[in-house]
Structure formats: C-alpha cells, structure tokens
Amino acid sequence: MRSQIRDAGETLVNLLRAALVPDPVPSAGQIAIVSPAEIGQPGSVMISLFLYSIMPVAESRKPNVGPRVPGSEPPSQLFALYYLLTAHPRSTADLNERTLETHLLLEAAMGVFLDHPILTGSEQRLTYHALTVEDMTRIWSAFGGTPLRTSVGYVLSPVRLS
C-alpha cells in the first residue's frame, strides 16, 4: 500500500543521507524520521526529521458533491507537511564542542534542503518555515522533558492525499 506521507518523509531522509553520509554523518542510520523525544543514547541519531503537523492547503479544498461514481478517481485533497529538523551531537564531554557540532550538522542539512527545493519527479516544494520562539517552545514542550535543541522548520507542499 502506497502512502504519500510515508513516501515524502522517506524521500527527505534519503536526500539527507545521500548528501551527508559519510561526512559529516558517519552512517545512514544516524539520519532518521523520529521524534527528538524518542532518540536513545547520544550519537544514535545525529539528524532527526519529525513530522509535527499536517494541514490542508486551503485553495485545494473541494466540497464532496454526492456519492462517488464507480470507476472514477477517488476524491483527493492537497496537504502541507510540517517537519522539524534537529541536529543531535555525539556524546562528548565538552559542551562547547557539542554545540559547535550541532551547528555544523544543522547547517549541512539545511544546505541539502536549500539545494533541493523541488523533489525530483514531482511538484512538491520544500521550503524553510520560520518558527518563533513561542512555536519552538510549544513543539518541544510536547516532548515531555526532552531538552530543547536548535531546530528549524520545513514545509513540504503540496502532497496529494486521496
């Protein structure tokens, strides 16, 4: 069974893996679609991509008019997928070194997304989504005590769901 949401996330992770492994990320498994709250030991995941919201694209809303005609395409709607991109350091004792490493990782991942604003073979556009301090606080507070890390937001749109 195909899933547009699953495929979109997998495409983004594969894009990051192709560009960032083995430098600055040693292995593909260290780039994952995962909530920052679910990351185990330090260094297990160095770059996480977390789908935190799915919103309909307003101009794509079409009212469902009557029953579907057999043999016709199912109704569909366009959505925007909102992701949180976060860098996580390897375990090191030096706080300054850990912080600088996360900055390097985040910049490298942002560079990949900047270089690939349109996903190959589709009309999906990946754009930076500015998050305010309040937005970040609300998102990270949902992670139940996970320390806030510098993160950036991205939106992938349109994603057609039927």
trRosetta pair geometry for C-beta under 8 A, 3 or more apart (Angstrom, degrees):
i j d omega theta_ij theta_ji phi_ij phi_ji
2 7 6.8 4 -170 -41 88 131
3 6 3.7 60 87 16 119 112
3 7 6.2 168 85 -14 61 85
4 7 5.7 -55 -140 40 28 111
4 8 6.2 34 157 -25 63 105
4 159 5.2 145 146 178 121 101
4 160 6.4 -147 -119 72 163 55
4 161 5.6 -140 46 -88 138 70
5 8 5.9 -53 -150 31 28 112
5 9 6.7 23 155 -12 62 106
5 51 7.3 76 -176 -146 105 166
5 54 7.2 -32 -112 -100 127 139
5 81 6.6 151 -131 -98 81 135
5 159 6.8 87 -83 156 59 150
5 161 7.4 19 -40 -90 94 116
6 9 6.1 -61 -154 39 30 107
6 10 6.2 27 154 -17 67 111
7 10 5.7 -57 -143 40 31 112
7 11 6.2 36 156 -24 65 105
8 11 5.8 -54 -150 32 28 113
8 12 6.6 25 154 -16 63 105
8 81 5.8 130 118 23 152 163
8 119 7.9 -105 -133 -63 74 167
8 124 7.0 -158 -121 -156 107 165
8 156 5.6 151 -175 115 128 153
8 159 5.6 -39 -61 -109 149 134
9 12 5.8 -57 -151 35 32 109
9 13 6.4 27 155 -14 67 107
9 33 4.7 48 172 -101 123 152
9 49 6.8 166 -152 111 87 122
9 51 6.1 -69 -87 -45 123 124
9 81 7.8 -123 -61 164 81 152
9 83 7.9 152 -110 -96 83 126
10 13 5.9 -56 -145 39 31 108
10 14 6.1 31 156 -18 66 109
10 33 7.6 -66 -73 -20 49 140
11 14 5.8 -58 -146 39 28 110
11 15 6.3 34 154 -24 63 106
11 119 5.8 39 148 -145 145 132
12 15 5.6 -51 -150 31 31 116
12 16 6.7 29 153 -15 63 103
12 33 7.9 95 74 -79 107 107
12 49 5.9 -180 116 -179 125 167
12 83 7.1 -138 148 -76 172 171
12 113 8.0 16 -148 -98 98 102
12 126 7.3 141 -105 -109 107 143
12 156 7.2 -107 -63 -65 129 145
13 16 5.8 -55 -152 38 34 110
13 17 6.2 34 152 -20 68 107
13 31 5.9 156 -159 130 84 100
13 32 6.7 26 -134 -129 133 24
13 33 5.6 -87 -58 -38 134 92
13 49 6.1 -144 -78 32 85 138
14 17 5.5 -52 -141 38 33 113
14 18 6.2 37 158 -24 65 105
15 18 6.0 -53 -148 32 26 111
15 19 6.7 7 159 -3 60 112
15 112 6.1 142 140 160 96 119
15 113 7.7 92 119 -85 134 62
15 116 5.8 -137 -162 77 137 164
15 119 8.0 -103 -61 -119 142 86
16 19 6.3 -74 -151 46 28 100
16 20 5.5 -16 172 13 70 124
16 31 4.9 -164 111 -175 121 148
16 47 6.2 -142 170 108 145 146
16 49 7.4 -177 -10 -39 152 131
16 109 5.8 7 -129 -130 115 92
16 112 5.6 126 -106 99 60 163
17 20 6.6 -74 -121 50 20 88
17 21 5.2 -6 -167 1 66 124
17 25 7.9 -89 -121 83 55 136
17 28 4.6 41 -147 -134 125 91
17 31 5.2 -164 -75 63 80 138
18 21 7.5 -26 -83 37 9 93
19 108 7.8 176 125 165 107 93
19 112 4.5 160 70 -109 158 119
19 115 7.9 144 -113 60 154 137
20 23 7.5 -121 -175 92 49 32
20 24 6.2 -44 -166 42 91 68
20 25 4.6 45 136 17 106 112
20 31 6.6 113 72 -63 129 144
20 47 7.1 34 104 1 165 153
20 108 5.7 106 -112 139 111 124
20 109 6.7 -7 -67 -82 149 71
20 112 6.7 -67 -42 -52 102 143
21 25 5.2 -54 -84 84 70 95
21 26 7.2 11 -138 121 82 15
21 27 6.4 38 -138 -156 122 14
21 28 5.1 -28 -67 -72 169 65
21 30 7.9 141 -94 49 108 99
21 31 7.2 -116 -49 0 110 126
22 25 7.2 -118 -155 86 32 52
22 26 5.7 17 -160 -143 84 39
22 27 7.3 13 -119 -71 82 41
24 104 6.1 -173 -142 135 173 112
24 105 6.0 -134 96 -94 133 71
24 108 5.6 -168 21 -28 121 169
25 28 7.9 94 119 -90 118 26
25 30 5.1 -166 -173 87 109 120
25 31 5.8 56 154 -45 168 103
25 46 5.1 -176 -121 68 102 140
25 47 6.4 -69 -84 0 144 113
25 105 7.2 82 -67 -129 94 105
26 30 6.4 67 56 6 76 149
27 30 5.2 102 68 -5 75 103
28 31 6.4 -66 -167 38 47 98
29 32 7.0 13 -176 -61 49 110
29 45 8.0 -97 141 -95 66 69
30 43 7.5 -48 -124 172 121 55
30 44 7.1 -173 -115 149 77 29
30 45 5.7 161 -158 -131 54 36
30 46 4.4 28 161 9 113 98
30 47 7.0 74 132 22 77 75
31 45 7.4 119 -92 -155 16 80
31 46 6.9 -40 -70 61 64 84
31 47 4.6 -2 -116 65 82 106
31 48 8.0 -171 -154 -79 47 31
31 49 7.7 34 178 -9 81 103
32 45 5.1 -77 29 -123 116 122
32 47 7.7 144 22 85 54 62
32 48 6.0 -21 72 -115 76 70
32 49 7.4 -158 105 29 34 79
33 48 7.5 100 -134 -165 18 69
33 49 5.2 -44 -103 77 65 93
33 50 7.1 135 -166 -91 62 40
33 51 7.1 13 -164 -13 111 96
34 38 5.1 -119 179 76 102 117
34 39 6.2 115 119 -69 131 78
34 45 6.1 -102 54 -107 139 168
34 48 5.1 -84 65 -138 83 111
34 49 7.8 76 25 53 52 51
34 50 6.7 -50 94 -85 30 88
35 38 4.6 85 63 2 89 105
35 39 7.9 -137 95 -23 53 77
35 48 7.4 16 141 171 6 140
35 50 5.1 83 -104 -125 49 129
35 143 6.6 177 165 -114 109 99
36 39 5.9 -34 -159 -1 43 116
36 48 5.6 164 -79 73 68 156
36 50 6.4 -73 -19 -38 76 147
36 84 7.6 -70 -22 111 112 128
36 86 5.3 -5 -80 65 122 163
36 88 7.4 165 -134 -70 92 120
36 140 7.7 -25 66 -121 141 80
36 143 5.7 -21 78 -125 97 152
36 146 5.5 144 118 147 99 151
36 149 6.6 -163 -145 26 147 121
36 151 7.8 -92 -51 -77 145 138
37 143 3.8 -168 -62 -158 113 90
37 144 6.0 71 -136 43 139 93
37 146 4.5 -127 -98 -37 72 143
39 44 6.2 166 -171 72 83 108
39 45 4.8 -109 -126 43 112 121
39 48 6.4 -101 -64 -63 125 141
39 88 6.1 -141 170 -96 167 170
40 44 4.9 24 63 23 94 164
40 45 7.9 106 33 0 70 97
41 44 5.1 101 64 -30 73 116
41 91 7.4 -39 164 -45 88 131
42 88 7.3 -154 -141 158 66 105
42 89 6.8 -12 -163 93 110 71
42 90 6.3 97 148 -173 97 33
42 91 3.6 112 95 -65 134 91
43 46 6.9 4 -144 -70 43 89
43 88 7.9 -147 -66 121 23 103
43 89 7.8 -32 -71 127 67 48
43 90 4.1 47 -95 -133 101 72
43 91 5.3 -70 -23 -5 114 84
45 48 5.4 55 145 -67 132 94
45 88 5.8 57 98 46 75 142
46 87 6.7 -6 162 -157 69 71
46 88 5.5 -141 -138 66 32 81
46 89 7.6 36 -134 -119 82 13
46 90 6.9 -16 -99 -57 108 75
46 105 5.9 -132 158 -134 102 150
47 85 7.2 -9 -172 -168 94 85
47 86 7.3 161 -154 84 49 48
47 87 5.7 -21 -100 -106 72 64
47 88 7.2 -158 -66 21 26 81
47 105 5.9 -156 -74 170 98 116
47 109 5.4 156 -140 -77 140 142
48 84 7.8 4 108 101 94 87
48 85 7.5 168 87 -149 53 40
48 86 4.9 -9 58 60 96 97
48 88 6.5 49 -10 -16 103 118
49 83 5.4 -9 -172 -171 89 127
49 84 7.4 158 -156 76 41 49
49 85 5.7 -7 -105 -101 75 71
50 83 6.4 140 70 -158 41 69
50 84 4.5 -17 60 55 101 98
50 86 7.2 12 2 6 112 112
51 54 7.2 22 171 -55 111 92
51 81 6.0 -44 -135 -174 107 104
51 82 7.1 109 -158 75 59 52
51 83 5.7 -38 -92 -97 53 75
52 82 5.6 -64 65 104 81 99
52 83 7.0 127 10 -126 83 24
52 84 5.3 48 -18 -17 129 109
52 139 5.9 0 -159 -135 160 114
53 81 7.8 157 89 -160 55 40
53 82 3.9 6 60 47 95 128
54 79 5.4 6 -177 176 92 134
54 80 7.4 164 -155 80 48 49
54 81 5.8 -12 -107 -107 78 65
54 82 7.2 -147 -69 17 34 83
55 79 6.6 149 78 -159 34 80
55 80 5.1 -16 64 57 89 98
55 82 7.0 43 1 -22 103 114
56 60 6.8 -137 179 65 89 103
56 61 6.1 60 154 -70 136 100
56 77 5.9 -35 -133 156 107 126
56 78 7.1 96 -163 83 66 57
56 79 5.6 -58 -104 -103 43 72
56 80 7.7 48 132 13 6 80
57 60 4.5 57 81 7 100 117
57 61 8.0 -165 87 -32 55 74
57 77 7.7 173 41 164 81 80
57 78 4.1 -33 37 105 125 105
57 79 6.3 -157 -14 -102 84 15
57 80 5.7 109 -70 -33 86 93
57 157 6.0 130 -79 -164 123 122
57 158 5.3 -51 -20 -112 157 106
58 61 6.3 -40 -166 -4 40 113
59 78 8.0 -13 75 57 72 131
60 77 5.5 124 123 -162 113 64
60 78 3.5 159 -47 29 173 105
60 158 6.7 121 -53 -140 149 142
61 77 6.5 23 -101 -136 52 114
62 75 7.2 -144 78 -157 112 110
62 77 7.4 -155 25 -96 82 83
64 75 5.9 -52 -106 -74 91 172
68 72 6.0 -149 -178 66 86 112
68 74 6.7 -13 -130 -120 153 57
68 75 7.0 -124 -91 -24 114 92
69 72 4.3 68 70 -10 93 129
73 76 7.4 -41 145 -16 112 108
73 162 7.3 -70 167 -148 92 149
74 162 4.6 117 89 167 108 110
75 162 6.7 170 92 -144 36 82
76 160 5.1 22 167 -176 133 97
76 161 6.2 166 -155 84 82 37
76 162 3.7 -45 -91 -86 95 89
77 160 7.4 161 80 -147 27 59
77 161 6.0 -21 61 62 76 88
77 162 7.8 148 14 -88 58 50
78 157 7.2 78 163 -166 105 88
78 158 3.8 -25 -163 -164 119 127
78 159 6.9 128 -159 59 63 38
78 160 5.7 -35 -97 -91 68 64
78 161 7.8 147 -108 17 19 75
79 157 7.2 -122 116 -119 39 87
79 158 6.9 112 50 -162 33 71
79 159 4.9 -41 68 66 86 93
79 160 7.8 158 17 -91 78 17
79 161 5.7 22 -2 -3 123 117
80 155 5.2 0 179 -174 111 112
80 156 7.0 156 -161 75 60 44
80 157 3.8 -20 -109 -83 83 123
80 158 7.0 -61 -74 -111 65 53
80 159 7.2 142 -97 15 20 95
81 155 6.9 151 76 -157 46 57
81 156 4.5 -13 58 57 102 98
81 157 7.1 177 19 -66 63 68
81 159 5.6 38 -22 -5 109 145
82 129 6.4 -80 -136 68 92 171
82 153 6.5 -14 -169 -166 92 108
82 154 7.5 159 -154 84 48 45
82 155 5.4 -20 -99 -101 67 81
83 153 6.9 148 80 -157 52 57
83 154 4.8 -15 61 63 103 93
83 155 7.4 178 19 -84 76 31
83 156 6.9 42 -10 -9 115 103
84 131 8.0 34 -112 -50 90 158
84 139 6.2 152 -83 171 147 149
84 151 5.2 9 -177 170 95 138
84 152 7.7 153 -156 78 54 32
84 153 6.1 -32 -100 -99 59 69
85 106 7.3 126 126 -138 102 81
85 109 5.8 -174 176 128 130 136
85 110 7.3 146 106 -74 150 74
85 113 7.6 -106 -64 -27 164 150
85 151 6.2 155 77 -163 47 80
85 152 5.1 -19 60 64 103 83
85 153 7.4 174 15 -94 83 17
85 154 6.0 49 -21 -6 116 113
86 106 7.7 -35 -158 -98 28 104
86 149 5.2 87 -163 88 114 122
86 150 7.5 147 -138 87 74 45
86 151 4.2 -34 -88 -102 86 103
87 101 7.8 -164 150 123 123 69
87 102 4.2 146 105 -157 114 73
87 103 7.5 -165 71 -44 153 15
87 104 7.9 163 -172 68 159 53
87 105 3.7 142 -141 92 130 117
87 106 4.1 -107 -14 -55 132 82
87 109 6.8 -172 -72 8 101 133
87 149 7.0 -147 66 156 57 127
87 150 7.0 -10 43 77 97 91
87 151 8.0 -179 12 -96 63 59
88 102 6.9 14 -102 -108 9 104
88 105 7.8 -70 38 93 38 162
88 149 6.6 -43 -90 -130 68 170
89 92 6.6 -79 153 21 123 98
89 97 7.9 119 -158 116 141 71
89 98 3.9 115 127 -156 176 82
89 99 7.5 -48 -58 -52 142 24
89 101 4.6 95 -122 82 99 124
89 102 5.1 -71 -56 -52 91 93
89 105 7.8 -168 -87 3 56 140
90 98 7.9 -138 60 -116 53 81
90 101 6.8 -83 22 156 82 161
92 97 5.1 -73 113 96 148 123
92 98 5.3 -170 58 -66 102 88
92 101 7.5 118 15 -7 136 148
94 97 3.8 60 92 12 116 114
94 98 6.6 171 92 -14 61 82
95 98 5.7 -54 -148 35 33 113
95 99 6.3 31 156 -18 66 106
96 99 5.9 -57 -150 36 29 110
96 100 6.3 25 155 -15 65 108
97 100 5.9 -56 -145 40 29 109
97 101 6.2 34 154 -23 64 107
98 101 5.7 -56 -149 34 29 113
98 102 6.6 26 155 -17 64 103
99 102 5.9 -55 -152 35 32 108
99 103 6.6 33 151 -19 64 105
100 103 5.6 -52 -150 34 35 114
100 104 6.5 38 151 -21 66 104
101 104 5.7 -53 -150 35 33 113
101 105 6.4 31 154 -17 66 107
102 105 5.6 -53 -144 39 34 111
102 106 6.0 33 158 -19 67 108
102 149 6.7 -125 -159 -168 149 110
102 150 6.3 126 135 46 124 110
103 106 5.9 -56 -143 38 27 109
103 107 6.2 27 158 -17 63 109
103 150 7.3 21 -86 69 67 154
104 107 6.0 -59 -148 38 25 109
104 108 6.3 26 155 -19 63 108
105 108 5.8 -57 -148 35 29 111
105 109 6.4 24 157 -14 65 107
106 109 5.9 -56 -146 39 30 108
106 110 6.1 31 155 -19 65 109
106 150 6.2 -55 -61 108 165 110
106 151 7.9 -143 -122 -114 127 32
106 152 6.8 123 -169 -5 111 113
107 110 5.7 -55 -143 39 30 112
107 111 6.3 38 154 -25 63 105
108 111 5.6 -53 -152 31 30 116
108 112 6.9 34 150 -21 62 99
109 112 5.7 -47 -155 28 37 113
109 113 6.8 28 152 -10 66 104
110 113 5.8 -58 -151 41 35 107
110 114 6.1 39 150 -23 68 107
110 128 7.8 38 -149 -96 101 113
110 152 6.3 42 -91 45 114 160
111 114 5.5 -52 -142 36 31 114
111 115 6.3 28 157 -17 64 107
112 115 5.9 -61 -151 38 27 108
112 116 6.4 -14 162 16 64 113
113 116 6.3 -76 -137 58 29 86
113 117 7.5 71 163 -86 63 54
113 126 5.7 -113 -161 132 96 130
113 128 7.6 120 118 -68 128 77
113 154 6.2 -95 -162 -107 155 146
114 117 7.1 -2 -161 -60 30 90
114 128 7.9 11 -85 -46 83 111
116 119 7.2 54 160 -93 104 47
116 120 7.9 -48 -155 -33 111 84
116 126 6.8 23 109 48 78 135
117 125 6.1 2 157 -156 85 78
117 126 5.6 -149 -152 61 44 78
117 127 6.7 42 -150 -80 100 65
118 122 7.5 -164 173 79 81 70
118 123 7.4 -39 -154 -148 109 31
118 124 7.0 139 -155 80 60 52
118 125 5.7 -30 -98 -103 73 65
118 126 7.3 -166 -77 16 22 81
119 122 4.8 1 86 51 103 113
119 124 4.6 4 26 69 119 107
119 125 8.0 -135 1 -77 80 21
119 126 6.7 92 -45 -25 88 109
119 156 7.6 38 -30 -148 127 114
123 158 7.1 2 101 44 101 89
124 156 5.6 16 176 -179 116 93
124 157 6.8 162 -149 86 74 13
124 158 6.7 -122 -107 58 69 40
124 159 6.4 38 -111 -76 121 71
125 156 7.3 172 82 -148 40 50
125 157 6.2 -27 57 69 85 65
125 158 8.0 35 22 -4 86 54
126 154 5.9 4 -173 180 90 121
126 155 7.5 169 -147 83 47 42
126 156 5.2 -13 -98 -99 76 80
127 154 6.8 158 81 -155 34 72
127 155 5.6 -17 62 58 86 87
127 157 7.9 -40 20 31 105 96
128 152 6.8 -46 -144 169 93 119
128 153 7.2 93 -175 83 56 65
128 154 6.2 -51 -109 -102 35 70
129 152 8.0 133 57 162 65 74
129 153 3.7 -74 80 118 96 108
129 154 5.6 156 9 -115 98 11
129 155 4.5 91 -59 -22 131 98
130 153 6.9 -46 48 52 3 115
131 135 4.1 -131 -165 93 85 133
131 136 5.2 105 135 -56 121 83
131 139 7.4 -33 -158 -1 143 140
131 151 7.4 -5 49 98 150 93
131 152 7.2 177 16 -149 112 39
131 153 4.4 117 -38 -16 110 127
132 135 4.7 106 49 2 71 99
132 136 7.1 -135 95 -2 41 86
133 136 5.7 -54 -148 38 32 112
133 137 6.2 35 152 -22 65 107
134 137 5.6 -53 -145 35 30 113
134 138 6.4 31 156 -18 64 105
135 138 5.9 -59 -152 36 29 109
135 139 6.3 24 155 -15 66 108
135 153 7.6 -37 133 -42 140 146
136 139 5.9 -57 -146 39 30 109
136 140 5.9 17 162 -8 67 114
136 148 6.9 76 153 -150 107 124
136 151 6.7 156 -129 56 107 105
137 140 6.2 -61 -137 46 24 102
137 141 6.0 29 161 -27 63 110
137 148 7.6 -29 -103 -96 54 142
138 141 5.9 -54 -143 30 24 111
138 142 7.2 29 155 -24 57 101
139 142 6.1 -61 -170 24 32 112
139 143 7.7 30 141 -22 62 102
139 151 7.9 -106 97 77 141 148
140 143 5.5 -46 -163 19 49 117
140 146 6.8 -123 -166 81 83 93
140 148 4.5 35 -174 -101 166 88
140 151 7.9 166 -68 15 109 137
143 146 3.8 -57 133 32 123 121
156 159 6.4 52 117 -46 97 114
